[in-house]
Amino acid sequence: MINDKLPKIWYGGDYNPEQWEADTWAEDDRMFKLAGIDVATINVFSWALTQRSEDEYDFDWLDETMDRLQRNGVGVCLATSTGAHPAWMAKKYPEVTRVDFNGRKRKFGGRHNSCPNSPVFRHFSRLIAGKLAERYKDHPALLIWHVSNEYGGYCYCDNCASAFRDWLRQRYGTLEEVNKAWNTRFWGHTFYDWDEIVPPNAISEEWNGNRTNFQGISLDYRRFMSASLLECYKIEYEEIKKHTPNVPVTTNLMGFYPELDYFEWAKHLDVVSWDNYPSLDTPFSYTAMTHDLMRGLKQGQPFMLMEQTPSQQNWQAYNSLKRPGVMRLWSYQAVARGADTVMFFQLRRSVGACEKYHGAVIEHVGHEHTRVFREAAELGAELQKLGDRLLDSRSAAKVAIVYDWENRWALDLTSGPTVALNYVHEVHKYYDALFKLGIQTDMIGVEADLSGYDIVIAPVLYMVKSDYALKVESFVEAGGTFVTTFFSGIVNENDIVTLGGYPGELRKVLGIWAEEIDALFPDARNQVVMKSPIGALNGEYECGLLCDLIHAEGAEVLATYGSDFYKGMPALTVNRYGKGQAWYVATSPDQRFMEDFMANLAAGKGIAPLAKLPAGVEAAERVKDGKSFLFLLNHNAEEAVVELSEAGGVDLLTDEAVSGSVKLAAKGVSIIERKR
């Protein structure tokens, strides 16, 4: 449980009373009660208000806000406000602002403009975090700490260059090891002095974002920047814990955000929290996958949905309204996949600046007679009714998909074989197939224990880190089913090719080797032709993107390519290894193949779908104390009927008994409690 001071699914969001006058605060108090709001995130960007100069602090407004919320039964998620430094700091200490990718020194402006390796920024952020923690450590409204906000962005200043060299010394020890790890004899890049190393950006090694001359240098700079920003978080975390050791601390993550290694970050968060902003056309399965990734960051621990919009975003190209029922539906999707909170940005719409058209529970009209407010109030009442029944319940998935940020960085930075290779997209293809089949899936990192799973899928595992191949071998040998794909096992964690034939260290367990890799143009297709039916797998499927030209060396060939000069070469293999199986999908097949393949693997392991799902309906399960909570979510604009694969139970939202089948209204939700 995140915090037992409020033992229910928290309901609320970001609140900025400092932007309003006292008469508006009274209306906020009244409308929060109407909507069932019981948690407010405050002080997110108020550093300049609480610290007016280097030595002048003013907490009066924050004292008043904390006390008022407490009087009105609203708990506080208290932010440290360090996501945007004050203007006086940038003026007095210019070193605090960043140097961008193009080598330009930033002036004051925006947010996340603080150099993460600036001693000045670290000094003042530690101070403000400590002062807040000391002042409010015993305040009864305090539920959780929120450090900074949506960390991100890299810096390339002299402070960062110096810190990068220190980081390299710690990682490699000597320049000789750095030169070896980066293969610097290529293009005459051998370094003889630490000060010769500079950050890789548009005026050194990189261009167009992820294009680089030296993958090893650029990969390490991403590791270093993720670690630098994490260090900023840890500085505040440690200061807060001195005063409030028993109050949880978090910062809000951003799903598949590419710049930070969230598996590493999660080790230092008491609870994972994240901000969910899908577009109207974002696949439902992609949002589900992101929730599952956030749950997987701390081995299945429930997470906080820290932000979502009640109605529309303001920063996307096309900021569509959430249609009636969608806010409720997507809120329960988060809960179904591990959220123990439902929170919004924002509770009241701002009147100016870039977020004034971002949706809110309280709209600019200022009263409760809006569609959005009515829907928010109805959801608030339902969450009150659910109480603590779902809190701290977990996933019981027997299938896992491996996702690794460093592997993504390496794939994004690699110089070939195709610009069309998108790691997240390839991962999503496998997840989407399992989602449509109604098979619960965990998203895990490379450090996760595999022993609790029957099937582990690692799409495009280009980078194989130290000892990971041994972990895979042990898993398969003990009876597990492992799946990986084209362009896997190519390099080590320094992006140095593993010699002796692809897929490198995975070659033994997979029983194949890849001689060449063909990159197909966007409109080109090949075929995966099954040699004979295997369960749901039968006939011919389309494939594209990349085709590995592989040879079996112990693996059984189940399908071959249907055209081009490598017609008849293996496209799908399985290798019996110990008690288990290791599969290799040598290309990127179409979605029909994916669904047939996943259905076949699940059936082979006796993993049944959660329910028989019509198109557009989602199923997920949380378990707790011998009970199962089956969530059924209808993303369709019309009614749907779901056939249950197991015994029925009681719908927690209606208190009605259900069995056999469940009728879901358009955008409808059912939560069925049943015994396991």
C-alpha positions as CSV (number, residue, x, y, z in Angstrom):
1,M,0.0,0.0,0.0
2,I,1.4,3.4,-1.0
3,N,0.3,5.1,2.2
4,D,-2.1,3.7,4.8
5,K,-3.2,7.2,5.9
6,L,-5.7,7.0,3.0
7,P,-6.5,3.3,2.3
8,K,-8.3,3.6,-1.0
9,I,-7.5,4.4,-4.6
10,W,-6.4,8.0,-4.4
11,Y,-8.3,10.4,-6.6
12,G,-7.1,13.9,-7.4
13,G,-4.4,15.6,-9.3
14,D,-2.2,18.6,-9.8
15,Y,-3.5,21.7,-8.1
16,N,-2.1,25.3,-8.5
17,P,-3.9,27.5,-5.9
18,E,-1.0,30.0,-6.1
19,Q,-2.3,31.0,-9.5
20,W,-5.6,32.1,-8.0
21,E,-7.2,34.4,-5.4
22,A,-8.8,33.3,-2.1
23,D,-12.4,33.5,-3.4
24,T,-11.5,30.8,-6.0
25,W,-10.0,28.6,-3.3
26,A,-13.3,28.4,-1.5
27,E,-14.9,27.2,-4.8
28,D,-12.2,24.7,-5.2
29,D,-12.9,23.2,-1.7
30,R,-16.6,23.0,-2.5
31,M,-16.1,21.4,-5.9
32,F,-13.4,18.9,-4.7
33,K,-16.0,17.5,-2.3
34,L,-18.6,17.2,-5.1
35,A,-16.1,15.3,-7.3
36,G,-14.7,13.1,-4.5
37,I,-11.2,14.5,-4.8
38,D,-9.1,13.4,-1.9
39,V,-5.5,14.0,-3.0
40,A,-3.9,17.1,-4.4
41,T,-0.4,17.4,-5.8
42,I,0.9,20.9,-5.0
43,N,4.1,23.0,-5.2
44,V,5.2,21.4,-8.5
45,F,6.6,24.6,-10.1
46,S,6.6,27.1,-7.2
47,W,10.3,27.3,-6.4
48,A,10.4,31.0,-7.4
49,L,7.5,31.7,-5.1
50,T,8.9,30.0,-2.0
51,Q,12.5,31.2,-2.5
52,R,12.6,34.8,-3.7
53,S,16.3,35.2,-3.6
54,E,19.4,33.3,-2.4
55,D,18.6,33.9,1.3
56,E,14.9,34.8,1.3
57,Y,12.2,32.1,1.8
58,D,8.4,32.5,2.1
59,F,6.3,29.5,3.0
60,D,3.2,31.4,4.1
61,W,1.1,30.5,1.0
62,L,2.1,26.9,1.2
63,D,1.3,26.7,4.9
64,E,-2.1,28.1,4.2
65,T,-2.7,25.7,1.3
66,M,-1.6,22.6,3.4
67,D,-3.8,23.6,6.3
68,R,-6.8,24.4,4.1
69,L,-6.6,21.0,2.2
70,Q,-6.3,19.2,5.5
71,R,-9.4,20.9,6.9
72,N,-11.3,19.9,3.8
73,G,-10.3,16.2,3.9
74,V,-7.8,16.4,1.1
75,G,-4.4,14.7,1.4
76,V,-1.3,16.2,-0.2
77,C,1.3,14.9,-2.6
78,L,3.9,17.5,-1.9
79,A,6.3,18.4,-4.7
80,T,9.8,19.9,-4.2
81,S,9.3,22.4,-7.0
82,T,12.7,21.8,-8.5
83,G,11.6,21.2,-12.1
84,A,12.1,24.9,-12.9
85,H,14.8,27.0,-11.2
86,P,14.0,30.7,-10.3
87,A,15.1,33.5,-12.6
88,W,17.3,35.1,-9.9
89,M,19.4,31.9,-9.9
90,A,20.1,31.9,-13.6
91,K,20.9,35.6,-13.5
92,K,23.3,35.3,-10.5
93,Y,24.8,31.9,-11.5
94,P,24.7,31.5,-15.3
95,E,26.4,28.1,-15.1
96,V,23.0,26.7,-13.8
97,T,21.4,26.7,-17.3
98,R,22.1,24.0,-19.9
99,V,24.0,23.9,-23.2
100,D,21.8,22.3,-25.8
101,F,22.6,19.6,-28.4
102,N,23.8,22.2,-30.9
103,G,26.2,23.7,-28.4
104,R,24.2,26.8,-27.6
105,K,24.2,28.2,-24.0
106,R,20.6,28.5,-22.8
107,K,19.2,31.6,-21.1
108,F,16.6,31.5,-18.4
109,G,13.3,30.1,-19.6
110,G,11.1,27.1,-19.9
111,R,11.5,24.2,-17.5
112,H,14.1,21.5,-17.0
113,N,16.7,24.0,-18.1
114,S,19.0,23.2,-15.1
115,C,22.3,21.5,-15.8
116,P,22.2,18.3,-13.8
117,N,25.9,18.6,-13.0
118,S,25.8,22.2,-11.9
119,P,27.1,22.4,-8.3
120,V,24.9,25.5,-7.9
121,F,21.7,23.7,-8.9
122,R,22.5,20.7,-6.8
123,H,23.2,22.9,-3.8
124,F,20.0,24.9,-4.0
125,S,17.8,21.9,-4.9
126,R,19.1,20.1,-1.8
127,L,18.4,23.1,0.4
128,I,14.8,23.6,-0.8
129,A,14.0,19.9,-0.5
130,G,15.4,19.9,3.1
131,K,13.6,23.0,4.1
132,L,10.3,21.6,2.8
133,A,10.8,18.2,4.5
134,E,11.8,19.8,7.8
135,R,8.8,22.2,7.8
136,Y,6.1,19.7,6.8
137,K,7.4,16.5,8.3
138,D,4.6,16.3,10.9
139,H,1.8,17.8,8.8
140,P,-1.2,15.5,8.9
141,A,-2.0,16.2,5.2
142,L,1.3,14.9,3.9
143,L,0.8,11.6,2.1
144,I,3.8,11.3,-0.3
145,W,6.7,13.4,-1.7
146,H,7.0,14.3,-5.4
147,V,10.6,15.2,-6.4
148,S,10.9,17.7,-9.3
149,N,8.6,16.8,-12.3
150,E,9.0,14.7,-15.4
151,Y,12.8,14.6,-15.5
152,G,14.4,14.7,-18.9
153,G,16.7,16.5,-21.4
154,Y,20.4,16.3,-21.8
155,C,23.1,19.0,-21.2
156,Y,26.5,19.4,-23.0
157,C,28.2,22.1,-20.9
158,D,31.7,22.2,-19.5
159,N,30.4,21.0,-16.1
160,C,28.9,17.9,-17.8
161,A,32.0,17.3,-19.9
162,S,34.1,17.2,-16.7
163,A,31.6,15.0,-14.9
164,F,31.4,12.7,-17.9
165,R,35.2,12.1,-17.7
166,D,34.8,11.4,-13.9
167,W,32.0,8.9,-14.7
168,L,34.2,7.2,-17.3
169,R,37.1,6.9,-14.8
170,Q,34.7,5.2,-12.4
171,R,33.3,2.9,-15.0
172,Y,36.5,1.9,-16.9
173,G,39.4,2.8,-14.6
174,T,41.9,3.7,-17.3
175,L,41.9,5.4,-20.7
176,E,43.2,2.2,-22.2
177,E,39.9,0.5,-21.2
178,V,37.9,3.4,-22.6
179,N,39.7,3.2,-25.9
180,K,39.1,-0.6,-26.0
181,A,35.4,-0.2,-25.1
182,W,34.8,2.5,-27.8
183,N,37.0,0.9,-30.4
184,T,38.8,4.2,-30.9
185,R,41.4,3.0,-33.3
186,F,38.6,3.4,-35.8
187,W,38.9,6.9,-37.5
188,G,42.0,7.7,-35.4
189,H,40.1,8.5,-32.2
190,T,42.6,7.1,-29.7
191,F,42.6,9.2,-26.5
192,Y,45.8,9.9,-24.5
193,D,44.4,12.3,-22.0
194,W,41.1,12.4,-20.2
195,D,40.5,16.1,-21.2
196,E,40.5,15.1,-24.9
197,I,37.1,13.5,-24.4
198,V,34.2,15.8,-25.1
199,P,30.4,15.2,-25.0
200,P,29.0,13.7,-28.2
201,N,26.6,16.3,-29.8
202,A,26.1,18.2,-33.0
203,I,29.5,19.8,-32.9
204,S,31.4,16.6,-32.1
205,E,30.2,13.1,-32.9
206,E,26.4,13.2,-33.5
207,W,23.9,14.7,-35.9
208,N,20.2,14.5,-36.3
209,G,19.6,13.3,-32.7
210,N,20.5,9.6,-32.8
211,R,23.0,9.5,-35.7
212,T,26.6,9.1,-34.4
213,N,30.1,8.2,-35.6
214,F,30.9,6.3,-32.4
215,Q,28.1,4.3,-30.9
216,G,30.1,3.5,-27.8
217,I,30.7,7.2,-26.9
218,S,27.1,8.1,-27.6
219,L,25.8,5.1,-25.7
220,D,27.9,5.9,-22.6
221,Y,26.8,9.6,-22.7
222,R,23.2,8.5,-22.5
223,R,24.0,6.2,-19.6
224,F,25.9,9.1,-18.0
225,M,23.1,11.6,-18.5
226,S,20.5,9.2,-17.1
227,A,22.7,8.7,-14.1
228,S,23.3,12.5,-13.7
229,L,19.7,13.3,-13.6
230,L,19.1,10.4,-11.3
231,E,21.8,11.8,-9.0
232,C,19.8,15.0,-8.8
233,Y,16.7,13.1,-7.8
234,K,18.7,11.1,-5.2
235,I,20.1,14.3,-3.6
236,E,16.6,15.5,-2.9
237,Y,15.4,12.0,-1.9
238,E,18.2,11.7,0.7
239,E,17.5,15.1,2.1
240,I,13.8,14.4,2.4
241,K,14.4,11.0,4.1
242,K,16.4,12.7,6.9
243,H,13.2,14.3,8.1
244,T,10.5,11.9,6.9
245,P,11.9,8.4,6.7
246,N,8.5,6.8,6.6
247,V,6.9,8.9,4.0
248,P,7.2,7.5,0.4
249,V,9.0,9.5,-2.2
250,T,8.5,9.3,-6.0
251,T,8.9,11.3,-9.2
252,N,6.7,11.1,-12.2
253,L,8.0,9.0,-15.2
254,M,6.8,9.1,-18.7
255,G,6.2,5.6,-20.0
256,F,8.5,4.7,-22.9
257,Y,10.4,8.1,-22.7
258,P,13.6,7.4,-24.5
259,E,16.2,9.4,-22.5
260,L,16.2,7.8,-19.1
261,D,16.8,4.2,-18.0
262,Y,13.7,3.8,-15.8
263,F,14.6,0.3,-14.6
264,E,17.7,1.9,-12.9
265,W,15.6,4.8,-11.7
266,A,12.9,2.6,-10.2
267,K,15.5,1.2,-7.7
268,H,15.5,4.6,-6.0
269,L,11.7,5.3,-6.1
270,D,9.6,4.1,-3.2
271,V,6.7,3.8,-5.6
272,V,6.7,4.3,-9.4
273,S,4.5,7.0,-10.7
274,W,3.9,8.1,-14.3
275,D,1.9,10.4,-16.6
276,N,-0.4,8.9,-19.2
277,Y,-1.2,11.0,-22.3
278,P,-2.4,8.8,-25.2
279,S,-3.9,10.4,-28.3
280,L,-7.3,9.6,-29.5
281,D,-5.8,7.2,-32.0
282,T,-3.2,5.6,-29.8
283,P,-3.8,1.8,-29.8
284,F,-5.4,0.6,-26.6
285,S,-2.8,-2.1,-26.4
286,Y,0.0,0.4,-26.5
287,T,-1.3,2.2,-23.5
288,A,-1.9,-1.1,-21.7
289,M,1.7,-2.1,-22.5
290,T,3.0,1.1,-21.0
291,H,1.0,0.6,-17.8
292,D,2.4,-2.9,-17.6
293,L,5.9,-1.6,-18.1
294,M,5.5,0.9,-15.3
295,R,4.2,-2.0,-13.1
296,G,7.2,-4.1,-14.1
297,L,9.8,-1.4,-13.1
298,K,9.5,-2.6,-9.5
299,Q,8.8,-6.3,-10.1
300,G,5.0,-6.0,-10.1
301,Q,4.5,-3.5,-7.4
302,P,1.5,-1.3,-7.9
303,F,2.2,2.2,-9.3
304,M,0.7,5.7,-9.2
305,L,-1.1,7.1,-12.2
306,M,0.2,10.6,-11.4
307,E,-1.3,12.5,-14.4
308,Q,-3.8,12.1,-17.1
309,T,-6.1,14.6,-18.6
310,P,-9.8,14.6,-17.8
311,S,-10.6,15.8,-21.3
312,Q,-7.9,16.9,-23.7
313,Q,-4.2,17.7,-24.0
314,N,-2.9,21.0,-25.2
315,W,0.5,20.0,-26.7
316,Q,-0.3,17.3,-29.3
317,A,-0.8,18.2,-33.0
318,Y,-4.6,17.4,-32.7
319,N,-6.0,17.8,-29.2
320,S,-9.2,15.8,-29.4
321,L,-11.6,15.6,-26.6
322,K,-12.0,12.4,-24.7
323,R,-15.4,11.1,-25.8
324,P,-18.1,10.5,-23.2
325,G,-17.1,7.5,-21.0
326,V,-13.5,7.4,-22.2
327,M,-11.9,9.2,-19.2
328,R,-13.6,6.6,-16.9
329,L,-12.6,3.7,-19.2
330,W,-9.0,4.8,-19.4
331,S,-8.8,5.4,-15.7
332,Y,-10.0,1.8,-15.0
333,Q,-7.5,0.6,-17.6
334,A,-4.7,2.0,-15.5
335,V,-6.2,0.4,-12.3
336,A,-6.6,-2.9,-14.1
337,R,-2.9,-2.9,-14.9
338,G,-1.6,-2.0,-11.5
339,A,-2.5,1.7,-10.6
340,D,-3.5,2.3,-7.0
341,T,-4.2,6.0,-7.8
342,V,-6.2,7.9,-10.4
343,M,-4.9,11.5,-10.7
344,F,-5.2,14.3,-13.2
345,F,-3.4,17.2,-14.6
346,Q,-5.0,19.5,-13.8
347,L,-7.7,20.1,-11.2
348,R,-8.4,23.7,-12.3
349,R,-7.5,25.1,-15.7
350,S,-4.8,27.8,-15.8
351,V,-5.8,31.2,-17.2
352,G,-2.5,31.9,-19.0
353,A,0.7,30.5,-20.6
354,C,1.1,27.2,-22.5
355,E,-1.2,25.0,-20.4
356,K,-4.3,27.2,-20.3
357,Y,-6.0,24.9,-22.9
358,H,-5.0,21.7,-21.2
359,G,-8.1,19.9,-19.8
360,A,-9.1,20.1,-16.1
361,V,-11.7,18.8,-13.7
362,I,-12.8,22.4,-13.2
363,E,-13.0,24.1,-16.6
364,H,-12.7,27.9,-17.3
365,V,-16.4,28.3,-16.9
366,G,-15.8,27.7,-13.2
367,H,-18.8,25.6,-12.1
368,E,-19.8,21.9,-11.9
369,H,-22.3,21.9,-14.7
370,T,-20.1,20.5,-17.3
371,R,-19.8,17.0,-18.9
372,V,-16.2,16.6,-17.7
373,F,-17.0,17.5,-14.1
374,R,-20.0,15.2,-14.0
375,E,-17.9,12.3,-15.3
376,A,-15.2,13.1,-12.8
377,A,-17.7,13.1,-9.9
378,E,-19.2,9.8,-11.0
379,L,-15.8,8.2,-11.1
380,G,-14.9,9.7,-7.7
381,A,-18.1,8.1,-6.2
382,E,-17.2,4.7,-7.7
383,L,-13.7,4.8,-6.3
384,Q,-15.0,5.6,-2.9
385,K,-17.3,2.6,-3.2
386,L,-14.4,0.3,-4.1
387,G,-12.5,1.3,-1.0
388,D,-9.4,-0.7,-0.4
389,R,-10.5,-4.0,-2.1
390,L,-8.1,-3.6,-5.0
391,L,-5.2,-2.0,-3.2
392,D,-1.8,-3.8,-3.5
393,S,-3.2,-6.6,-5.7
394,R,-0.8,-7.9,-8.2
395,S,-0.4,-9.5,-11.6
396,A,-0.3,-13.3,-11.9
397,A,1.1,-13.4,-15.5
398,K,3.0,-16.4,-16.7
399,V,4.2,-14.6,-19.9
400,A,6.7,-11.8,-19.9
401,I,8.2,-9.5,-22.5
402,V,11.7,-8.1,-22.0
403,Y,12.3,-4.4,-22.6
404,D,15.7,-2.7,-22.0
405,W,16.4,1.0,-22.4
406,E,20.1,0.5,-23.1
407,N,19.2,-2.0,-25.9
408,R,16.9,0.7,-27.3
409,W,19.7,3.3,-27.2
410,A,22.1,1.0,-29.0
411,L,19.5,0.2,-31.6
412,D,18.6,3.8,-32.1
413,L,22.3,4.7,-32.5
414,T,23.4,1.8,-34.7
415,S,24.5,2.6,-38.2
416,G,22.3,0.2,-40.0
417,P,20.8,-2.1,-41.2
418,T,17.6,0.0,-41.7
419,V,16.3,3.4,-40.4
420,A,12.8,1.7,-40.2
421,L,13.8,-0.5,-37.2
422,N,11.8,0.8,-34.2
423,Y,12.5,-1.2,-31.0
424,V,9.3,-0.1,-29.2
425,H,7.2,-0.9,-32.3
426,E,8.6,-4.4,-32.5
427,V,8.1,-5.0,-28.8
428,H,4.5,-3.8,-29.2
429,K,3.8,-6.2,-32.0
430,Y,4.3,-9.1,-29.7
431,Y,2.4,-7.4,-26.8
432,D,-0.5,-6.5,-29.0
433,A,-1.0,-10.1,-30.1
434,L,-1.1,-11.3,-26.5
435,F,-3.4,-8.4,-25.6
436,K,-5.9,-9.3,-28.3
437,L,-5.8,-12.9,-27.2
438,G,-6.6,-11.9,-23.6
439,I,-3.4,-13.3,-22.2
440,Q,-2.0,-11.4,-19.2
441,T,1.6,-10.2,-19.8
442,D,4.3,-8.6,-17.7
443,M,6.9,-6.2,-19.0
444,I,10.3,-6.9,-17.4
445,G,13.9,-5.8,-17.6
446,V,17.0,-7.8,-18.1
447,E,17.7,-8.0,-14.4
448,A,14.4,-9.6,-13.6
449,D,14.1,-13.2,-12.3
450,L,12.7,-15.4,-15.1
451,S,11.8,-18.4,-13.0
452,G,8.2,-17.4,-12.3
453,Y,7.3,-17.3,-16.0
454,D,6.5,-20.0,-18.5
455,I,7.2,-17.9,-21.6
456,V,9.7,-15.1,-22.0
457,I,9.8,-13.0,-25.2
458,A,12.8,-10.7,-26.0
459,P,12.2,-9.0,-29.3
460,V,15.2,-7.6,-31.1
461,L,17.7,-8.3,-28.3
462,Y,20.5,-6.6,-30.2
463,M,22.6,-6.0,-27.0
464,V,23.3,-9.0,-24.8
465,K,24.7,-7.9,-21.5
466,S,27.1,-9.8,-19.3
467,D,25.7,-13.1,-18.2
468,Y,22.3,-12.6,-19.7
469,A,22.8,-15.5,-22.2
470,L,23.5,-17.7,-19.2
471,K,20.3,-16.6,-17.6
472,V,18.4,-17.5,-20.7
473,E,20.1,-20.9,-21.0
474,S,19.2,-21.7,-17.3
475,F,15.6,-20.6,-17.9
476,V,15.2,-22.8,-21.0
477,E,17.1,-25.7,-19.6
478,A,14.6,-25.7,-16.6
479,G,11.6,-26.0,-18.9
480,G,10.9,-22.4,-20.0
481,T,10.0,-21.2,-23.5
482,F,12.2,-18.4,-24.8
483,V,11.5,-16.3,-27.9
484,T,13.8,-13.9,-29.6
485,T,13.9,-12.4,-33.1
486,F,16.0,-11.1,-36.0
487,F,18.9,-8.8,-35.2
488,S,19.5,-10.3,-31.7
489,G,22.7,-11.3,-30.0
490,I,24.8,-8.9,-32.2
491,V,26.8,-6.8,-29.7
492,N,27.8,-6.7,-26.1
493,E,26.9,-3.8,-23.7
494,N,29.6,-1.6,-25.2
495,D,28.1,-2.0,-28.7
496,I,31.1,-4.1,-29.8
497,V,30.1,-7.0,-32.1
498,T,30.4,-10.5,-30.6
499,L,32.5,-12.4,-33.1
500,G,32.0,-15.9,-34.2
501,G,28.7,-15.6,-35.8
502,Y,25.3,-14.0,-35.0
503,P,23.4,-14.4,-32.6
504,G,26.6,-14.3,-30.6
505,E,26.2,-15.6,-27.0
506,L,22.6,-16.7,-27.8
507,R,23.8,-19.1,-30.5
508,K,24.1,-22.1,-28.2
509,V,20.6,-21.9,-26.8
510,L,18.9,-21.0,-30.1
511,G,20.7,-23.6,-32.2
512,I,21.2,-21.4,-35.2
513,W,23.6,-18.9,-36.8
514,A,22.9,-16.0,-39.0
515,E,25.1,-15.4,-42.0
516,E,23.6,-12.2,-43.4
517,I,20.9,-9.7,-42.6
518,D,18.8,-8.3,-45.5
519,A,17.1,-4.9,-45.1
520,L,13.8,-4.6,-47.1
521,F,12.6,-1.4,-48.5
522,P,9.3,-0.1,-47.0
523,D,7.1,-1.4,-49.8
524,A,8.9,-4.8,-50.1
525,R,7.6,-8.0,-48.6
526,N,8.7,-11.6,-48.2
527,Q,6.8,-14.6,-46.9
528,V,7.0,-16.9,-43.9
529,V,5.9,-20.3,-45.2
530,M,5.1,-23.0,-42.7
531,K,6.5,-26.4,-43.6
532,S,3.5,-28.0,-41.9
533,P,0.7,-26.9,-39.5
534,I,1.7,-26.4,-35.9
535,G,-1.3,-25.6,-33.8
536,A,-2.7,-22.3,-34.9
537,L,0.3,-21.7,-37.2
538,N,-0.5,-22.8,-40.7
539,G,0.1,-21.7,-44.3
540,E,1.8,-18.5,-45.4
541,Y,2.3,-15.1,-43.8
542,E,3.8,-11.8,-44.9
543,C,7.0,-10.4,-43.4
544,G,9.2,-7.4,-43.9
545,L,11.7,-4.9,-42.5
546,L,14.6,-7.3,-41.9
547,C,15.3,-10.9,-42.9
548,D,18.1,-12.8,-41.2
549,L,19.6,-15.5,-43.4
550,I,20.1,-18.2,-40.9
551,H,21.4,-21.8,-40.8
552,A,20.1,-24.4,-38.4
553,E,22.7,-26.1,-36.2
554,G,20.5,-28.2,-34.0
555,A,17.3,-26.2,-34.2
556,E,14.3,-27.5,-36.1
557,V,13.2,-25.5,-39.1
558,L,9.5,-24.8,-38.9
559,A,9.1,-22.2,-41.6
560,T,11.1,-20.9,-44.5
561,Y,11.2,-17.7,-46.6
562,G,8.9,-17.8,-49.7
563,S,10.9,-15.6,-52.1
564,D,14.1,-13.8,-53.1
565,F,17.5,-15.5,-53.4
566,Y,17.1,-16.9,-49.9
567,K,13.8,-18.7,-50.6
568,G,13.7,-21.9,-48.7
569,M,16.1,-20.7,-45.9
570,P,14.8,-20.9,-42.3
571,A,12.5,-18.1,-41.1
572,L,11.2,-19.7,-37.9
573,T,13.1,-22.2,-35.8
574,V,12.8,-23.9,-32.4
575,N,15.6,-25.5,-30.5
576,R,15.0,-28.1,-27.7
577,Y,17.4,-27.2,-25.0
578,G,17.2,-29.1,-21.7
579,K,13.5,-29.3,-20.7
580,G,12.5,-26.2,-22.6
581,Q,12.4,-24.6,-26.1
582,A,14.1,-21.6,-27.6
583,W,12.4,-20.0,-30.6
584,Y,13.9,-17.7,-33.3
585,V,11.8,-15.5,-35.5
586,A,14.2,-14.5,-38.2
587,T,12.1,-11.6,-39.6
588,S,9.3,-9.2,-38.7
589,P,6.0,-11.0,-39.6
590,D,2.5,-9.6,-40.0
591,Q,0.0,-9.4,-37.2
592,R,-1.8,-12.5,-38.3
593,F,1.4,-14.5,-37.7
594,M,1.9,-12.9,-34.3
595,E,-1.5,-13.8,-33.1
596,D,-1.3,-17.4,-34.3
597,F,2.2,-17.8,-32.9
598,M,1.3,-16.4,-29.5
599,A,-1.8,-18.5,-29.3
600,N,0.3,-21.6,-30.2
601,L,2.9,-20.9,-27.5
602,A,0.3,-20.1,-24.8
603,A,-1.7,-23.3,-25.6
604,G,1.6,-25.3,-25.5
605,K,2.1,-24.1,-21.9
606,G,-1.5,-24.4,-20.9
607,I,-2.0,-20.7,-20.5
608,A,-5.6,-19.9,-21.1
609,P,-7.0,-16.4,-22.1
610,L,-8.7,-14.5,-19.3
611,A,-11.8,-14.5,-21.4
612,K,-13.1,-15.0,-24.9
613,L,-12.7,-11.4,-26.2
614,P,-14.5,-9.8,-29.1
615,A,-12.5,-7.1,-31.0
616,G,-12.0,-3.9,-29.1
617,V,-12.5,-5.5,-25.6
618,E,-9.6,-5.7,-23.1
619,A,-9.1,-8.1,-20.2
620,A,-6.7,-7.8,-17.3
621,E,-6.4,-9.4,-13.9
622,R,-5.2,-8.4,-10.5
623,V,-5.0,-11.0,-7.6
624,K,-4.9,-10.6,-3.9
625,D,-5.6,-12.7,-0.8
626,G,-6.9,-15.7,-2.8
627,K,-9.2,-13.5,-4.9
628,S,-9.1,-12.6,-8.6
629,F,-10.3,-9.3,-9.9
630,L,-11.1,-9.6,-13.6
631,F,-11.3,-6.3,-15.5
632,L,-13.3,-6.2,-18.7
633,L,-13.0,-2.9,-20.7
634,N,-15.0,-2.2,-23.8
635,H,-13.2,0.3,-26.0
636,N,-15.9,0.0,-28.7
637,A,-18.6,2.6,-29.4
638,E,-21.2,-0.1,-29.2
639,E,-22.2,-2.8,-26.7
640,A,-20.1,-6.0,-26.5
641,V,-20.6,-9.4,-24.9
642,V,-17.7,-11.3,-23.3
643,E,-17.8,-15.0,-22.7
644,L,-16.1,-15.9,-19.4
645,S,-13.6,-18.7,-19.6
646,E,-13.9,-19.5,-15.8
647,A,-16.6,-19.3,-13.2
648,G,-18.3,-16.0,-12.6
649,G,-18.4,-13.8,-9.5
650,V,-19.7,-10.4,-8.4
651,D,-19.3,-7.2,-10.3
652,L,-17.8,-4.7,-7.9
653,L,-19.3,-1.7,-9.7
654,T,-22.9,-3.0,-9.8
655,D,-22.9,-5.6,-6.9
656,E,-24.6,-8.0,-9.3
657,A,-23.7,-11.7,-9.7
658,V,-22.3,-12.6,-13.1
659,S,-21.7,-15.9,-14.8
660,G,-21.3,-17.3,-18.3
661,S,-21.2,-14.0,-20.1
662,V,-20.9,-10.3,-19.4
663,K,-22.7,-7.6,-21.3
664,L,-20.6,-4.4,-21.5
665,A,-22.1,-1.1,-22.5
666,A,-20.3,1.1,-25.1
667,K,-17.1,2.3,-23.3
668,G,-18.3,0.1,-20.4
669,V,-16.3,-1.5,-17.5
670,S,-16.8,-4.5,-15.4
671,I,-14.7,-5.6,-12.4
672,I,-15.5,-9.2,-11.4
673,E,-14.3,-10.5,-8.1
674,R,-14.0,-14.2,-7.9
675,K,-12.1,-16.9,-6.0
676,R,-8.8,-18.2,-7.4
